[in-house]
């Protein structure tokens, strides 16, 4: 009985921590000034938040086939989330969206290679 209670508290704590990181990412999405900083705020907190939620669900599932599936899902999400974020950032640069610096100055980008440089 005690081990089940510890497992439930640990799993619930991990799920709650993951939900908190997801909430922080949503707030960052609303508060950041441009697409690149919004994408950074959401991608970092999204990867960590989803990882913690899935880890909490693994703890709650115990030693079962569901736990293995959840671990594979966490691995897939951990690998694909940064890749998709990078692809969206490159597409935004290719479309001509310019990053905004801290003082509000836009960064000039090279239209040929899509790499940014400050001038």
NORLIN-V792332 format. One record per backbone hydrogen bond with DSSP energy under -1.0 kcal/mol. CO is the residue of the C=O (numbers start at 1). NH is the residue of the N-H. If there is no record, write none. Layout:
co->CO nh->NH
co->CO nh->NH
This chain:
co->1 nh->5
co->2 nh->6
co->3 nh->7
co->4 nh->8
co->5 nh->9
co->6 nh->10
co->7 nh->11
co->8 nh->12
co->9 nh->13
co->10 nh->14
co->11 nh->15
co->12 nh->16
co->13 nh->17
co->14 nh->18
co->15 nh->19
co->16 nh->20
co->17 nh->21
co->18 nh->22
co->19 nh->23
co->20 nh->24
co->21 nh->25
co->22 nh->26
co->23 nh->27
co->24 nh->28
co->25 nh->29
co->26 nh->30
co->27 nh->31
co->28 nh->32
co->34 nh->38
co->35 nh->39
co->36 nh->40
co->37 nh->41
co->38 nh->42
co->39 nh->43
co->40 nh->44
co->41 nh->45
co->42 nh->46
co->43 nh->47
co->44 nh->48
co->45 nh->49
co->46 nh->50
co->47 nh->51
co->48 nh->52
co->49 nh->53
co->50 nh->54
co->51 nh->55
co->52 nh->56
co->53 nh->57
co->54 nh->58
co->55 nh->59
co->56 nh->60
co->57 nh->61
co->58 nh->62
co->62 nh->64
co->64 nh->68
co->65 nh->69
co->66 nh->70
co->67 nh->71
co->68 nh->72
co->69 nh->73
co->70 nh->74
co->71 nh->75
co->72 nh->76
co->73 nh->77
co->74 nh->78
co->75 nh->79
co->76 nh->80
co->77 nh->81
co->80 nh->84
co->81 nh->85
co->82 nh->86
co->83 nh->87
co->84 nh->88
co->85 nh->89
co->86 nh->90
co->87 nh->91
co->88 nh->92
co->89 nh->93
co->90 nh->94
co->91 nh->95
co->92 nh->97
co->93 nh->96
co->99 nh->107
co->101 nh->104
co->105 nh->101
co->108 nh->117
co->110 nh->114
co->115 nh->110
